[in-house]
């Protein structure tokens, strides 16, 4: 059974999906480089989207508990990180780039 928690940020209308309780991004806001810290050992794909839904970054089959991603070449704004585990669980987090 796959368990997930879904919450809506009412102030911005952005859906946060949390299949990994304890998944952290740091620093957030970022100037470009940020770390994704997984709460458990799992293989996952990381995909970053801009607010138009365009994929700007993808890393597949990442197994490290801490991974550094780089969005420094993109404009300041809000991005979405989708984490998809090998077992199908999905988490989404908002990233703010200064």
N, C-alpha and C positions, 0 to 999 in steps of 0.2 A: 504494500500500500504506500502510495506517495502522499506525503502530507505537505501542504504549503499554506502560508498565511498571505492574505492579500489585504492591503490597506490603501486608501486613497488620500492623497494630500489635498484637502479641500481648497486650500488657498491658491494652489497653482493648477489643480486638476490633473496632476501627473500620477499615474498609477505606479505604485511600488509593489513589486511581487517579491516575496521573500521565502524561497524554499531552503535557504541557508541562514538560519538564525545565527547571527554573529559575524556574517560577512562584512568586512570593513574596507573602506577606501581611505587612503591617506597620502598626502594632504588633500582635502576637499573643502574649499576651492583649491585649485592647482594652477600653476603657470605652465604646465605641460606634462611633466613626469608625475605619476602617482602609482601607489602600490595597491594591489588587490590582495587582501589577506583572507584566506579561506579558513573557516572554523574547523574544518575536518579535511582529512586526506582524501582527495578524489581527483579524477581526471576531468577537466572541463575545457570548454571552448569559451573564449571571451570575444565579444563583438561590441564595438562602440559605434553608436549612431548619432548623427546630428539631429536637430529638432525637425528637420524635413524628412527624416526617415532614411537618409542616405548613410550607408555603411562607410565609416572612415577608417576603421582599424579592425583587424581580425587576427587572433592568435588561437590556434587549434591544439587540442590534446595537451594542454598544460597540466602538469602534475605537481609542480612546486606549490607549497602552501603560501608562499609570498611571491608575487609576480609584479614586475614593474612594467607599466604601459606608458607610452609616450604620445600625447596629442599636441605637442608644442607647435607643430606646423600648421595647426588649424586656428581659426579665428576664435576670439573670446566668445563665450556663450555657454549654453547648457547642452550637455550631451547625455545619452543614456548608455549604460553598460549592461549588456545582457550576458549572464553567465549560465551556460547550459552544461550540466553534468552528464557523464556517460550514461547514467541511469535515468536520464530524462528530466530531472529536476531543473527548474529555471528560477533564476533570481534576476531582478533588474534594479539598478541603482542610478541615481542622477549624479552627474559630475558637472561641476561648475569650473570653467576655465576662465581665468582672469586675463 
